[in-house]
Amino acid sequence: MSIIENTSIIILAAGKGTRLNGGQPSAMPKVMYEICGRPMLAYILETLDSMGFSDITIVVGYQSEKIKEYFGDKYKYAQQTEQRGTGHAVMCALPMADPAKENILVIQGDDSAFYQPQTLQDLIKLRTESGSVISLLTLKHPQPGELGRIIRDQSGNVMAIKEKEVLSDEEKKIDEINAAAYCFSAKWLRENIQNLKPSATGKGELILPDLIHLAVEQKLAVRPHMISNLDEWVGVNTAHQLDIANEIMGRRLKEVK
């Protein structure tokens, strides 16, 4: 079985898009905001379909009917009725993922439009070939201020992901950030996700970065895969960032033509 055939996909797409709408209640789910005339979620689904993934679950919440109506019954949908963090979102989707597959790739629906197929394939391959329980995407970011940082030891091993609220002054200088795409050993994830506790940062949600800490505590390997092309990861949280995403995608589409 190929690594593609042996991998389930979970896409987190339950966000409300409040910040994209100037802080007001949004008329649509966040992932339905458009980049170059298409919902941002459409791009990663197109990429995954082209790669041959067959087991894809989308975690929906706010105005979920708009996502389901647009993308139809080709995909599975898991409902996150209350937003309690990325870890909780994965908990909602896990029962729907094919239990026969050995990998679970978790992707954010709002920052994944630009991923190249090779990057995703390399991320999965890294986990399976290294024997790690988690592989994750990282990148060096010129403006890491609001983003979670990758904490490594002196040997370069990933020890933690720290959110901005708990960074020391020295850690704030780190420019390697968490791109929030993870490939998990499905067996390990199913056994450990229930051990997540409310995070010490933000709203006390159940968050996926805390699984890194759990794996390190268990003395299990966590392997980073660094994206070399900065334009391959574009976080879209504000109207300004959406404008940037439109500009980058516009350039990419012209290059394809």
C-alpha positions as CSV (number, residue, x, y, z in Angstrom):
1,M,0.0,0.0,0.0
2,S,1.4,3.5,-0.9
3,I,1.7,6.2,1.7
4,I,-1.2,8.0,0.0
5,E,-3.5,5.0,0.2
6,N,-2.4,4.5,3.8
7,T,-3.3,8.0,5.0
8,S,-6.5,9.6,6.2
9,I,-7.0,13.4,5.9
10,I,-8.6,15.6,8.5
11,I,-9.2,19.2,7.5
12,L,-10.1,21.7,10.2
13,A,-12.7,24.1,8.8
14,A,-15.0,25.1,11.6
15,G,-13.8,28.7,12.0
16,K,-16.2,31.6,11.9
17,G,-14.1,34.2,10.0
18,T,-15.0,37.0,12.5
19,R,-11.6,38.8,12.0
20,L,-11.9,38.5,8.3
21,N,-15.2,40.4,8.6
22,G,-13.8,43.3,10.7
23,G,-14.7,41.7,14.0
24,Q,-18.4,41.4,13.1
25,P,-20.4,38.1,12.8
26,S,-19.5,36.7,9.4
27,A,-21.9,35.8,6.6
28,M,-20.0,32.6,5.8
29,P,-17.5,30.1,7.3
30,K,-13.9,31.3,7.3
31,V,-12.9,28.7,4.7
32,M,-15.5,30.0,2.2
33,Y,-13.9,33.4,1.9
34,E,-12.5,33.5,-1.6
35,I,-9.0,33.6,-3.0
36,C,-9.0,34.5,-6.7
37,G,-12.7,33.7,-7.0
38,R,-12.8,30.4,-5.3
39,P,-13.3,29.4,-1.6
40,M,-9.9,29.1,0.0
41,L,-10.8,25.5,1.0
42,A,-11.2,24.5,-2.6
43,Y,-7.5,24.7,-3.3
44,I,-6.3,22.2,-0.8
45,L,-9.1,19.8,-1.6
46,E,-8.1,20.0,-5.3
47,T,-4.5,19.3,-4.3
48,L,-5.5,16.3,-2.2
49,D,-7.8,14.9,-4.9
50,S,-5.1,15.2,-7.5
51,M,-2.7,13.2,-5.2
52,G,-5.2,10.4,-4.9
53,F,-6.3,10.7,-1.3
54,S,-9.7,8.9,-0.8
55,D,-10.4,9.3,2.9
56,I,-11.0,13.0,3.6
57,T,-13.0,14.3,6.6
58,I,-13.7,18.0,6.9
59,V,-14.5,19.4,10.4
60,V,-17.2,21.9,10.1
61,G,-19.1,24.1,12.6
62,Y,-20.3,27.6,11.9
63,Q,-22.8,27.7,9.0
64,S,-21.6,24.2,8.1
65,E,-24.4,23.8,5.5
66,K,-22.7,26.3,3.2
67,I,-19.6,24.1,3.1
68,K,-21.5,20.9,2.6
69,E,-23.7,22.5,-0.1
70,Y,-20.7,23.8,-2.1
71,F,-18.4,20.7,-1.8
72,G,-21.1,18.0,-1.8
73,D,-21.0,14.4,-0.6
74,K,-17.6,13.5,-2.1
75,Y,-16.2,14.2,1.4
76,K,-17.1,13.2,4.9
77,Y,-18.1,15.9,7.4
78,A,-17.6,15.9,11.2
79,Q,-19.5,18.5,13.2
80,Q,-17.7,20.5,15.9
81,T,-20.7,22.0,17.7
82,E,-18.6,24.2,20.0
83,Q,-15.2,25.5,19.2
84,R,-12.9,24.0,21.9
85,G,-9.6,24.1,20.0
86,T,-7.8,22.2,17.3
87,G,-7.3,19.1,19.4
88,H,-11.1,18.9,20.1
89,A,-11.8,19.3,16.4
90,V,-9.6,16.3,15.6
91,M,-11.4,14.3,18.4
92,C,-14.7,15.1,16.5
93,A,-13.3,13.7,13.2
94,L,-11.3,10.7,14.4
95,P,-14.3,8.3,14.6
96,M,-14.9,9.0,10.9
97,A,-11.3,8.3,9.7
98,D,-10.6,4.9,8.2
99,P,-9.3,2.7,11.1
100,A,-7.3,0.6,8.6
101,K,-5.0,3.5,7.6
102,E,-1.7,4.0,9.5
103,N,-1.3,7.8,9.0
104,I,-3.5,10.7,9.8
105,L,-2.6,14.0,8.1
106,V,-4.2,17.1,9.8
107,I,-4.4,20.3,7.8
108,Q,-5.9,23.7,8.6
109,G,-8.5,24.7,6.0
110,D,-7.5,28.4,6.2
111,D,-3.8,28.4,5.5
112,S,-3.3,25.4,3.2
113,A,-4.3,26.7,-0.2
114,F,-0.7,27.0,-1.3
115,Y,0.7,23.6,-0.3
116,Q,2.5,21.8,-3.1
117,P,1.8,18.0,-3.4
118,Q,5.4,17.2,-2.9
119,T,5.5,19.0,0.4
120,L,2.6,16.9,1.8
121,Q,4.0,13.7,0.4
122,D,7.4,14.5,2.0
123,L,5.7,15.2,5.3
124,I,4.0,11.8,5.4
125,K,7.1,10.0,4.1
126,L,9.2,11.6,6.9
127,R,6.9,10.2,9.6
128,T,6.7,6.7,8.2
129,E,10.4,6.3,7.3
130,S,11.7,7.9,10.5
131,G,9.6,5.9,12.8
132,S,8.4,9.1,14.5
133,V,4.9,9.4,15.9
134,I,4.5,12.9,14.6
135,S,6.0,14.9,11.7
136,L,5.1,18.5,11.3
137,L,5.6,21.4,8.8
138,T,7.7,24.4,9.9
139,L,9.1,27.4,8.2
140,K,11.4,30.3,8.8
141,H,9.1,33.4,8.9
142,P,10.3,37.0,8.6
143,Q,7.6,38.2,10.9
144,P,7.0,35.5,13.5
145,G,5.6,37.8,16.2
146,E,2.0,36.4,16.4
147,L,2.9,32.8,15.6
148,G,3.8,29.7,17.6
149,R,7.5,28.9,17.7
150,I,9.4,25.6,17.3
151,I,11.5,25.0,20.3
152,R,14.5,22.7,19.7
153,D,17.3,21.4,21.9
154,Q,21.0,21.8,21.2
155,S,21.0,18.8,18.9
156,G,18.2,20.2,16.8
157,N,15.4,17.9,18.1
158,V,11.9,19.4,18.4
159,M,11.0,19.7,22.1
160,A,7.9,21.8,22.0
161,I,5.7,24.3,20.1
162,K,5.2,27.4,22.2
163,E,2.4,29.9,21.6
164,K,3.3,33.6,21.7
165,E,1.7,34.1,25.1
166,V,4.3,32.0,26.9
167,L,7.5,32.8,25.0
168,S,10.5,34.0,27.0
169,D,12.3,37.1,25.6
170,E,15.0,34.8,24.2
171,E,12.4,32.5,22.6
172,K,10.7,35.5,20.9
173,K,13.9,35.8,18.7
174,I,13.2,32.3,17.2
175,D,12.0,32.7,13.6
176,E,11.0,29.0,13.0
177,I,7.2,28.8,13.2
178,N,4.6,26.1,13.4
179,A,2.8,25.8,10.0
180,A,0.1,23.7,11.8
181,A,0.1,20.7,9.5
182,Y,0.8,17.4,11.2
183,C,1.2,13.8,10.1
184,F,0.4,11.4,13.0
185,S,0.8,7.8,13.6
186,A,-2.9,6.9,13.6
187,K,-2.5,4.4,16.4
188,W,-0.5,6.8,18.6
189,L,-3.0,9.7,18.0
190,R,-6.0,7.6,18.9
191,E,-4.3,6.4,22.1
192,N,-3.1,9.9,23.2
193,I,-5.5,12.6,22.0
194,Q,-7.8,11.9,24.9
195,N,-4.9,12.8,27.2
196,L,-5.0,16.5,26.1
197,K,-5.7,18.9,28.9
198,P,-6.9,22.5,28.5
199,S,-4.0,24.6,27.2
200,A,-2.2,27.0,29.5
201,T,-2.4,29.6,26.7
202,G,-5.2,31.5,25.1
203,K,-8.7,30.3,26.1
204,G,-7.7,27.0,27.7
205,E,-8.7,25.0,24.6
206,L,-7.5,21.5,23.6
207,I,-4.8,22.2,21.1
208,L,-2.7,20.0,18.8
209,P,0.7,21.5,19.7
210,D,0.3,20.0,23.1
211,L,0.6,16.6,21.5
212,I,4.2,17.4,20.7
213,H,4.8,17.8,24.4
214,L,3.1,14.5,25.1
215,A,5.3,12.7,22.5
216,V,8.5,14.2,23.9
217,E,7.5,13.2,27.5
218,Q,7.1,9.7,26.2
219,K,10.6,9.9,24.6
220,L,9.2,9.4,21.2
221,A,10.5,11.0,18.0
222,V,8.9,14.2,16.5
223,R,10.3,15.1,13.1
224,P,10.1,18.6,11.5
225,H,9.9,19.2,7.8
226,M,10.8,22.7,6.9
227,I,9.1,24.5,4.0
228,S,11.8,26.2,1.9
229,N,9.4,28.4,-0.2
230,L,7.8,31.0,2.1
231,D,4.9,31.5,-0.4
232,E,3.8,27.9,0.3
233,W,2.3,28.8,3.6
234,V,0.0,31.8,3.9
235,G,-1.9,32.4,7.1
236,V,-5.3,34.1,6.4
237,N,-6.7,35.7,9.6
238,T,-7.3,39.3,8.6
239,A,-8.6,41.2,5.5
240,H,-5.1,42.4,4.8
241,Q,-3.7,38.8,4.9
242,L,-6.6,37.8,2.5
243,D,-5.4,40.5,0.1
244,I,-1.9,39.1,0.3
245,A,-3.2,35.6,-0.4
246,N,-5.1,36.9,-3.5
247,E,-1.9,38.5,-4.7
248,I,0.3,35.4,-4.3
249,M,-2.4,33.1,-5.8
250,G,-2.9,35.5,-8.7
251,R,0.9,35.3,-9.5
252,R,0.8,31.5,-9.2
253,L,-2.2,31.1,-11.5
254,K,-0.5,33.3,-14.1
255,E,2.6,31.2,-14.0
256,V,0.6,28.0,-14.6
257,K,-1.0,29.6,-17.7
